[in-house]
Amino acid sequence: MKEIKKVLIDCDPGMDDSLAIILACKSDMLDIKAITTVSGNYHVDITSVNARKTLELLNITDIPVARGMAKPIVRDLPNDPFTHGEDGQANANLPDPSMELVSQHAIDLIIDTVKKYPNELYIAALGPLTNIAMAFLKSPEIIPMIKGIYAIAGAYGLNKYSTANATGDNPQSEWNVYVDPEAADIVFKSGVALTAIGLDVATHFDVNFTEQHLRILEEAKTKEADFLLNMIQFVNGRGFESYCVLIDSMAIGAIIDESTIKTLRGKVGIETKGEITLGMTVLDTRHHHTWNNLPEVDIAYEADYEKFLDIVMRTVLK
């Protein structure tokens, strides 16, 4: 019998975060213990509303949702050049949530949840790493207690998609790291068990929904299927591929089934000073003169997209 994995989701919904929440909450393989929100795709005031809207779409009101950091650790919050619509959810205009945020700050909820489930809790880091970095600074003793962090973070130059689909507001960065590179630097250097899923894997065109998938979603006529279809139509109408709504779900899919991705161990530095390179995740692959002071993390370099899309479709339609 497979392990039911305990998960905390740290997110900035966002379309792809919203789908990731649906996937995580409907999966038989995951037990979602908490959701924390952060500023990223939108200000935390909006992301906190959208997380609860998504839960209520699923008729779930018993997962605690905590509001987190409103801005990056040392920077102002940048404007995302890729819009997720006026409501942050492809203009789905879901009803305002009735469930309340918990009184705890997200940082404290992260700390308390890790301590409640030592060596059992996975964290799905779907937004900028601000909340997690602050939790590590406040309570560094939790770092070795975390079973693993699966983060949508970085772009490692492993294939053309790494930069062709750059999501940060410069030529080669990924949005989550670009928003708060100092936070990413703290988390990457922390020694936590970190798997980074970068744009090399998360924005690969092979992760697009097929016409058959769309037909199945149209025939399902469920709230979740209609919500997903609306997001796909929204991004397609703006000239983007449907992978845009699946990016954050890659982390959830990898927690559900680790075999959906293959990883390599690599030394990574976070650029915190550059102008056109701010937020770049620089992978040192040299045979000689390697910078041994760089932190080592697991980096996704390949994914089984057919298996991943099957997990998404089966779970969303369940």
RODRENBA-589807 format. One line per 3 residues: number of its first residue (from 1); for each residue x, y, z of C-alpha. Coordinates in steps of 0.5 Angstrom, whole numbers. Layout:
RODRENBA-589807
NUM> X:Y:Z; ...
This chain:
RODRENBA-589807
1> 0:0:0; 3:7:-2; 4:12:3
4> -1:18:4; 4:24:4; 3:30:8
7> 3:36:5; 3:44:6; 2:48:0
10> 6:55:0; 3:59:-6; 1:65:-10
13> -5:63:-14; -5:65:-20; -8:60:-25
16> -3:55:-25; -3:55:-17; -11:54:-17
19> -10:48:-21; -5:45:-17; -9:46:-11
22> -15:42:-14; -10:37:-16; -7:36:-9
25> -14:36:-5; -17:31:-10; -11:26:-10
28> -12:20:-6; -4:20:-5; -4:27:-1
31> -6:29:6; -6:37:5; -5:40:12
34> -5:47:11; -4:52:5; 0:59:6
37> 0:65:1; 5:70:-1; 5:75:-6
40> 8:73:-13; 3:73:-19; -1:78:-15
43> -1:81:-8; -2:77:-2; -9:80:-1
46> -11:77:-8; -8:70:-7; -11:69:0
49> -18:70:-3; -16:66:-9; -13:60:-5
52> -20:60:-1; -24:61:-7; -21:54:-10
55> -22:50:-4; -29:52:-4; -30:50:-11
58> -28:43:-8; -33:44:-2; -27:44:2
61> -27:49:8; -23:45:14; -16:46:11
64> -13:52:14; -11:58:10; -6:63:13
67> -4:70:10; 4:71:9; 9:76:6
70> 6:82:3; 13:83:-1; 20:80:-2
73> 25:80:4; 29:86:1; 25:88:-5
76> 19:91:-8; 14:87:-11; 15:87:-18
79> 9:87:-23; 8:80:-27; 8:81:-34
82> 4:75:-35; -3:77:-33; -8:71:-30
85> -14:76:-31; -17:81:-27; -19:76:-21
88> -12:72:-22; -16:66:-24; -17:67:-32
91> -23:72:-30; -27:66:-27; -30:70:-22
94> -31:65:-17; -36:67:-11; -32:71:-5
97> -30:66:0; -34:65:6; -28:61:10
100> -24:65:14; -16:66:14; -13:63:20
103> -11:68:25; -3:65:25; 2:69:20
106> 4:64:14; 11:64:17; 8:61:24
109> 4:56:21; 9:53:17; 14:52:23
112> 8:49:27; 6:45:22; 13:42:21
115> 14:41:28; 7:37:28; 9:32:23
118> 17:32:24; 20:28:18; 13:27:15
121> 12:33:12; 13:35:4; 12:43:2
124> 10:44:-5; 13:51:-6; 9:54:-12
127> 11:61:-11; 16:66:-9; 20:63:-3
130> 19:69:2; 15:65:7; 19:59:7
133> 26:63:8; 23:67:13; 21:61:17
136> 28:58:16; 31:65:19; 26:65:25
139> 26:57:27; 32:54:23; 31:48:27
142> 25:46:23; 30:45:16; 32:38:18
145> 25:36:20; 22:37:13; 21:31:9
148> 22:35:2; 21:41:-1; 19:41:-9
151> 19:48:-11; 18:51:-18; 24:55:-18
154> 29:57:-23; 32:55:-30; 38:51:-31
157> 40:52:-38; 38:44:-39; 34:45:-46
160> 31:51:-50; 25:51:-46; 29:54:-40
163> 30:60:-43; 25:60:-49; 19:60:-44
166> 23:65:-39; 17:67:-34; 21:73:-30
169> 22:80:-32; 28:79:-36; 31:75:-41
172> 33:68:-37; 30:68:-30; 24:64:-27
175> 19:68:-24; 19:65:-17; 26:66:-16
178> 26:73:-20; 21:76:-15; 25:74:-9
181> 32:72:-10; 34:73:-3; 29:68:-1
184> 31:63:-6; 38:64:-4; 37:63:3
187> 33:56:2; 38:54:-3; 43:55:2
190> 39:52:8; 41:45:7; 34:43:6
193> 32:37:2; 30:41:-4; 28:39:-11
196> 28:44:-16; 23:44:-22; 25:49:-27
199> 23:52:-33; 27:46:-37; 21:41:-35
202> 15:45:-33; 14:49:-39; 16:44:-44
205> 11:44:-50; 10:36:-49; 6:38:-43
208> 0:41:-47; -7:39:-46; -9:35:-53
211> -15:36:-57; -17:29:-53; -16:32:-46
214> -20:38:-48; -26:34:-51; -26:30:-44
217> -26:36:-40; -32:39:-44; -36:32:-43
220> -35:32:-36; -39:38:-34; -36:39:-27
223> -34:45:-24; -27:43:-24; -27:41:-31
226> -30:48:-33; -26:52:-29; -20:48:-32
229> -23:49:-39; -24:57:-38; -16:57:-36
232> -14:54:-42; -18:58:-47; -16:64:-43
235> -9:63:-44; -10:60:-51; -14:67:-53
238> -8:71:-51; -3:67:-56; 0:62:-50
241> 0:55:-50; -4:51:-45; 2:49:-41
244> 2:55:-37; -4:53:-33; 0:46:-31
247> 7:49:-29; 5:49:-21; 2:42:-22
250> 9:39:-24; 11:40:-17; 4:37:-14
253> 5:31:-19; 12:30:-17; 10:29:-10
256> 4:24:-12; 9:20:-16; 16:21:-16
259> 17:18:-22; 14:23:-26; 21:27:-26
262> 28:25:-26; 33:29:-23; 41:31:-23
265> 45:33:-17; 48:40:-18; 51:46:-15
268> 47:52:-16; 48:60:-15; 42:65:-14
271> 44:71:-18; 42:77:-13; 46:83:-16
274> 45:83:-23; 40:87:-28; 39:83:-34
277> 41:77:-30; 37:78:-23; 34:72:-21
280> 38:67:-25; 39:60:-22; 46:59:-25
283> 48:51:-25; 56:50:-25; 57:44:-29
286> 64:45:-30; 69:39:-29; 75:43:-26
289> 75:49:-22; 68:48:-20; 65:53:-14
292> 65:48:-8; 61:54:-4; 55:53:-8
295> 49:49:-5; 47:43:-8; 40:41:-10
298> 36:36:-14; 34:39:-21; 29:36:-25
301> 32:35:-32; 26:30:-35; 19:29:-34
304> 14:23:-36; 9:28:-39; 4:23:-41
307> 4:20:-34; 4:27:-31; -2:29:-35
310> -6:22:-34; -5:24:-26; -8:31:-28
313> -14:28:-32; -16:22:-27; -15:27:-21
316> -19:33:-23; -24:29:-26; -25:24:-20
